[in-house]
Amino acid sequence: MSTAPRAARKGRVATSAAPSTSTNVASEVSPLVLPSPMAERTEGSADSSNLLAAFLQAGDAEPAPVAVGVVRGRGVTNALKECTSTAERSDVDSRIRSTVDALSSAAPQGTFPSPKEVDSAPLKHIQHNDITLASDADRLALLAKLGSSSKNRVLAVYPVVDTQDVDRCRELLPSGVLSQWRGATLDGGNDARLVFTTIADVLMLLKTVKVTAKFVFTHIVFVGCVHAGRTPPEFDVVIAMLRDEIRNTKREDCARVVICGASCDDFTGYFDPLRCAEVVSQGNRDGDVTVFTADEAAAICDVSLKTPATSAIPRGPTTAAEAIHHKLVEHASDTTRLLVELLVDTFDNKVMRAVIFAPDSHEIEAAFARHGLSEKVDLSRDLSVLRGTVSRHTIVVLPCSLGDHTMRSVHANVMIDLGLEKRLVAAPPAEATMPLRLTVRATARETAARLHVLGWHGAGMAFHVLAGPPASGLREEDTLNGISRAVLAGLRAEASPAAIREGHFRAAQAHTNSVDSSLSLLSEQCAVVSPQNPVPTFLGDLLGRLPLPVDAGMIAVHGLTLGLVDTFAAVAVALTTDLFSHAPSNTTASEWTSRAQAYLASTRSAAFSDVLAGAHVVIDAAIDGQSLDDVSARSGASSVLLQRAIGLYKHTIAELRDYAFVGSVNAATAHRQLDEYLPQITYVIAACVARNAVVVRAEADSVKQAAERGRMVMQRTAKDVTRNAHTPSRVEWKIGEIVVAGNVVNTHARIIVSQCTTLSHSGFHSALLLLHPVINFDVVSDGVVQFCANVNRSPKRLQTDVDTTAKILDFREKWCQLLGVAQLKRSLPRSTTPQQFSAYLTANNRKLDVDSLRTELLSALQRLTQELDTKETQAAPTLGRSHLMAPTEACAVSEVAPGSDEETLRALLAGQPRKGRTSANTPPAAPAAAAADDGEDDDVEVEGAVAE
């Protein structure tokens, strides 16, 4: 008969052989352990080989526990169970050495099937079904085969276009049949048979299809868009709209849809009554893979196995929960480090090409640095380094699973899987705009996908570090929360809000409250009329065209208003890419930190903003065109992120050309503008990213030697906010000041921020009143006016006097006038020259001097933020007036011309070359002198920028 444990004395922990029934333990199932046997299981890969089965079942047997470590935190007790390995070390060592001996010393060469080698079975499935679910391994062969037929026009859709896939398809296909389409830019011929694009651009295509009622493309192939826990939310909008169009269109007019990397389990009943089929992968390994279980890995490293001892790890701001997660990751990182040390000695004169899947790359890098291992191997986060030849032991640390198509192109001979994943889950209502990031057990499907990094280009070894089986599937609360951009994209494509709420996001992706929350956030940015009437505004249409998050897109919009397009675009791109988030390839942590800190010390703006420091790097890479290796070596920024930044910058500028005459600004001018307008840019960043504002608390006092700490200003949470210790920064946190963070990570017990910009508390309030897109105000007493700016649906209430109110409203009205100039430029034909535009504006609005107004606002922005006298209040009276950042009409235009992205798409769909810019289409009411312009003086300064 089991007896209850005796109550523990003070300072001791009660133990019992029987399962705990303490009410102190949360009732939720731990994300780090397998759910109960009654839980519904999600099948993994269809691969039924013994190799995969052995890998997925690694560590199923529970070794005998030898010790229990207990962690206490806020009244909650959680244990980490420690077990002894049962494997024989000598046997494991022998298997490792025999596998290493079998590895080829020559650098492996990747092979891809040509179109002639492709089996016809998948093509028959594609032809006879509306939707075909294929393997990522077959995507190149399918794209090449489909694109080789003159009867087909194929659209290849990626979250971000994989340049390696593009290059490989160029090799497999004749010249001139491939192009890349991105918004208003088209690289290649309009009549190409194979067109690469991104998910966001397909929405514009579907909007056009609604008008033409006919698909121009015969096949639409999605690659890398389906991934457990990381499926882009835009994909759900696209696939739902595509499903509805196919249902309502004749079959002969419909494109055949292929989704690579998906299975029927991902879309159970989703496409009914359409015909949907799954095609088994044709991929075959050309090398043997030896799998080592967690028990064997622990034996060879002479360490114990650790797993959570309870099935209940609490959620929310509890130090106990975070301690359990941290200890588990720390144990896995140390085991991985010991394993790599052993492999380095075992490989001897052969080169190890390893991939480590870890939830936190910084933990692995720190463990390697502490024991000097980073001097023996090259560490990187760039998977492409393993696609070529390497001369030293090279290890790529990946924080998550990648698409199967990406990993199969890697030449790796070792894979180490920690068995964990970082997952974004729905946060408590008070933190709704900050998804909670948890460390959880990887699913069976994710675990199977990681194994695919081996065996395609030679033999390899796979090590399983964490004991116990993988998770059975994603939990119901594993949802994507940051879907504002996807919602805006759907609205621009004329999808109704009801359709978005009810069907445009699959059940595993977002709930109705997430969509409603996104609509509220878009309304706060003046991107839609209101949450109840979510029609995109002028700002919404502009933000939807930019390849940036909404917050960063607003920075680019303000640069458009002030005539500093290139400089502000660099700031927006720097905010988006976070160039200093991790070390460049083949650089140790100490070298990276030293190099980055030296660069930041030499950059004036780095003392106030990490974002502005990154903007200087973007200018060197994107505007000056310096070598990425040189920029990376000088600044410490990752070359991979630099490459992404260049692409974002070019695309952003291309989209902004419809709204301003953007010319070639040299790097020296852009650097000078960043330094000259440092205060103004700081206030713009603060207003655009106000939802991530942090007030620095007294605990951060350096005299007390306390860690930098703060609290969120516009979030209803009591969690402490700390700086990310892994990223270099020279921004000083001063008590009482505001720190605006570009990157926020919400964990159990705290919020970790990076990409920091600092300013005074009063400056932050002034920036909100001057630049926040929507403010409410009214007279509340004699001579007192109260303002309210809603950020994250949290009101910031400020009071000031009537004279100050007049200055605020006058500033905002002039800002709206400049937005009206951008709207006018967008409305006129794309062929309008700078001279024609200037003449047309002068003829219709002689009082508007654009250059003088921009100069005035730049000066007023700095002056007013220092002069405005405001007082924060908790009073919440009804405010009957509002001011919106909406464009004031500069001139009347009878007809709005289509945008460059629409013209590019129409030319692409028609298969005809797009007409070049010409001055033949003169704007309405333009003076005759402008119409007679011969175009020889086009390179002149207009509105502060040199025209094309």
Residue, then its C-alpha position, 0 to 999 in steps of 0.5 A: m500500500s502506497t503511503a503519502p510522503r512525510a511533509a518536508r521540513k523547512g529547507r528540505v525537499a519531500t521525495s516519494a516513489a509515487p507520482s506527485t499529486s501536489t497542487n503546486v505543479a501546473s496541470e499543463v502538459s510539458p512541451l519537453v515530454l511526450p504527451s499522454p498515450m491518449a493524445e492524437r499522434t501526427e505521423g512523420s515522414a512516409d519513409s519506413s526504412n529501418l534507418l528512420a525508424a531507428f532514428l525516431q525511436a532513439g532513446d525510447a527505453e527509460p534507463a534507471p534513474v540515479a539522481v533527481g535534481v530539483v529546481r525551485g521557483r516561485g512556489v513551483t517545484n520541477a525536477l530534472k531526471e538523471c539517468t545512467s547510459t546502458a551502452e558500451r563505450s567501446d562498441v560505440d567508439s568502434r562504430i564511430r571509427s569504422t564509419v569515419d574510415a569509410l568516409s571519402s577524403a575527397a570533397p563530395q560533389g552534388t548531383f541533381p537529376s536532369p529533366k530527362e531523368v525525371d520519372s513520368a509518374p509525378l507528372k501524371h499525378i500533376q496533370h490529373n489532379d488539381i492539387t499535388l503534394a510532392s517531396d522537396a527532394d523532387r522540386l528541382a527535377l519537377l521545375a526543370k521538367l515542367g519548364s522545359s515544355s513550351k506548352n507550360r508556364v510555371l510559377a515557382v513560389y518561395p518564401v524567399v527565392d533560393t538563388q541556388d535553385v535559380d542557378r541550377c535551373r538555369e543550367l538545366l534549361p535553355s537560355g531565356v526561359l527563366s526569370q525572377w519577378r519581385g514586385a515592380t522588378l523583373d529579372g529576365g524576359n516577360d515571356a519566360r516559361l519558368v518564373f521564380t517569385t515570392i508568396a507576397d507577390v502571388l497575392m497580386l497575381l490572384k487579384t488579377v486572376k479575379v479580373t481576367a477569370k483565367f490562369v495564365f500560368t499552367h502550373i504553380v509550384f510552392v517550395g519551402c512554404v510548408h514547415a511545422g511551426r514556421t509556415p509563412p502566414e502569407f502562404d495560408v492567405v494565398i493557398a485559401m484564395l487559390r483554392d477558392e479560385i480553382r473551385n469557381t473556375k473551369r478546370e481547363d482554365c485553372a493552373r495545376v498546383v504543386i506543394c513541395g514538402a507537404s503531405c496529406d496530413d497537412f491539408t486533411g479535408y482542406f481542399d475538398p471537393l478538389r482532387c488532391a494526391e500525394v506523390v512519394s519522393q524519388g530521392n535515393r541516398d548514395g551513402d550509408v548513414t549510421v545512427f547513434t542513439a542518445d544512450e550511445a552518445a552519452a556513453i561515448c561522452d561519459v555523461s549521464l542522460k537528463t530528461p524532465a522528471t515530471s509531466a508538468i512544466p508551468r507556463g508564464p513568468t516562472t523562473a522554475a519553468e525557465a530553469i528547467h528549459h535552460k538546464l536541459v539546453e545546457h546539458a545538451s550543449d555540453t554533451t554536444r561539445l564533448l561529442v565534437e571534441l571526440l570527433v575532431d580527434t577521430f577524424d584525424n586527417k579527414v575533414m568533418r563537415a557537421v550540422i548541429f540542430a540546436p534551439d539556441s545557437h548562442e548556447i553551442e557557441a558559448a560552450f565551444a568558446r569556454h573550452g577552446l574548441s572554437e579554435k579547432v573548428d570553423l563555426s558558422r550559421d550559414l548552411s551554404v558554406l557546406r555546399g562547397t569545398v572546406s579545408r578545415h573542420t566546419i560546423v554549421v549551427l542551425p537554430c531550427s529545421l529547414g526545408d528538405h530541399t535546402m538540406r539535401s543540397v548540403h555536403a555534410n558527413v555528421m549531424i548532431d540533433l539536440g532534439l529541441e525546437k524554439r516554438l512561437v506560441a500564443a502569449p497571454p492576452a496582456e502580451a498578445t503582440m509578443p508571441l511567447r518563445l518556448t524551447v520544446r521537444a521537436t516533433a517526429r516530422e522535424t526529427a525525420a527532416r533533420l536526418h535528410v541532411l545526410g546521405w545524399h552526397g556520401a556516407g555520414m553519422a547522425f547523433h541523437v543527444l536528447a533521450g526520449p521519443p520526439a513529440s507526437g505533433l504540434r500542440e493546439e496552442d502552437t499558433l502563429n501570432g504575428i500575421s499583420r502583414a499577411v492580413l494586410a496582403g490579403l486585404r490588398a488582394e481584395a479578400s474580405p475580412a470575413a473570409i480571412r477570419e473564417g478560412h484564410f488561416r488554417a486551424a493550426q495557424a491562427h485564431t479569430n482573435s489573432v486576425d482581429s488583433s492584427l486588424s487593430l494594429l493595422s488601424e493604429q498605423c492608419a493602414v486600414v480605415s478601422p478594424q470594423n471597416p478594414v479597407p486599405t488606405f493609401l498608407g496601407d497600400l504603400l506598406g503592403r507593397l514594401p518587403l518590410p514589416v509594417d513598423a519598418g515600412m513606416i520608417a521608409v514612408h517617413g523618409l519618403t515624406l522628408g525626401l531622404v528616401d535612400t537614407f531612411a530605406a537603409v534604416a528600415v532595412a537595418l531594423t529588419t535584418d539585425l545585422f549584428s545578431h550573430a557572428p560571420s562564418n569562420t569567426t570565433a565569438s571573441e573575434w566577432t565581439s572584438r571586431a563589432q565593438a571596434y566598429l561600433a566605437s568608430t561610429r558616432s550614431a552607435a552610442f544612441s542606436d544599434v539600428l543606425a549603426g546597422a544602417h551605416v553598414v547597409i549603406d556601405a554594402a547596398i549603396d556603395g557596392q563594397s565587397l560583402d567580405d570587406v564589409s563583414a570583416r570591417s564591421g563584424a556583420s554577417s555576410v549572409l544577412l548583408q546579402r539579404a539586406i542588399g536584396l531588401y534595400k533594392h526591392t524597397i527602393a524599386e517600390l518607392r519609385d512610384y511615390a518619389f523620384v529616387g536617384s543615385v545617392n552616393a554613400a558619402t551623402a547617405h552617411r552624412q545624412l545619417d549623422e546630420y539628422l541623427p535626432q530626427i531619425t531617432y524620433v522617427i524610429a521611436a514613433c514607428v517602433a513604439r510598441n516595443a518601448v522600454v522604460v529603464r528602471a532604477e535596478a539598472d543603476s551601474v553604481k549598484q552593479a545591477a544588470e540593465r533592466g526595464r519594463m515595457v511601456m506599451q505592454r501590460t506585462a510585469k516581466d523584466v526586460t533585459r538586453n540580449a547579452h549575445t549581441p554587441s551594442r554600445v547603447e547605454w541604458k540610463i535610468g528613466e530614459i526610453v529604450v525602443a527595441g527593434n527585436v523582442v524575444n518573449t520568454h517564460a520569465r523575462i523579455i530579451v531585447s536587441q536593436c536598441t535605440t535610446l532617447s529621453h522620456s519627454g522626447f518619446h512622448s513628443a515623437l508619439l504626438l508628432l508622428h504617430p499615425v492616429i491620435n485622438f484629442d479634445v479640450v478637457s478643461d480650461g486651456v488643457v488639451q488631452f491627447c491619446a495615442n493607442v499603441n498595442r491597443s494600450p493608450k498613452r494619454l498626455q496633456t498639454d496647453v492650447d498653444t502647444t496643441a496648435k504647434i502639434l496639429d500644424f506640424r502634422e498637417k504639413w506632414c500630410q501635405l508632403l504625403g499628398v505629394a507622394q500620392l500625386k506622384r503615385s497617381l500620375p503615369r509612370s512615364t512622368t518625368p521630374q520636369q513634367f511633375s514639377a511643372y504640373l505641381t506648380a501649375n495646380n498648387r503654386k503655394l506648395d514649395v516641396d523643398s522648403l516644406r521638407t526643410e522646415l519639417l526637418s528643423a521643426l521635428q528636432r525643435l518641437t520634440q525638445e520644446l513640447d511640454t506634456k504631462e502624462t495622465q491616467a484620466a480617460p475622458t471621451l475624446g471627440r476629435s482625431h487626426l490621421m496621417a492621411p495625404t492631403e490632396a496636392c492636385a486633383v487627378s481624374e484617373v489614377a495610373p496603375g502602379s509599377d508592380e501592376e504594370t510588371l505583372r500585366a506584362l508578365l501575364a501577357g508574355q510581352p516586353r514591358k514598354g520603356r519609360t517615355s514622355a509621350n503620356t503627358p499628365p493632364a493639364a501639364p504645360a506645353a513646355a513640359a510636353a516639349d521636353d526632349g529628355e536631355d536634362d533628365d539628370v537634374e535635382v528635383e525635390g532633393a533627389v536626382a531622377e533616373 
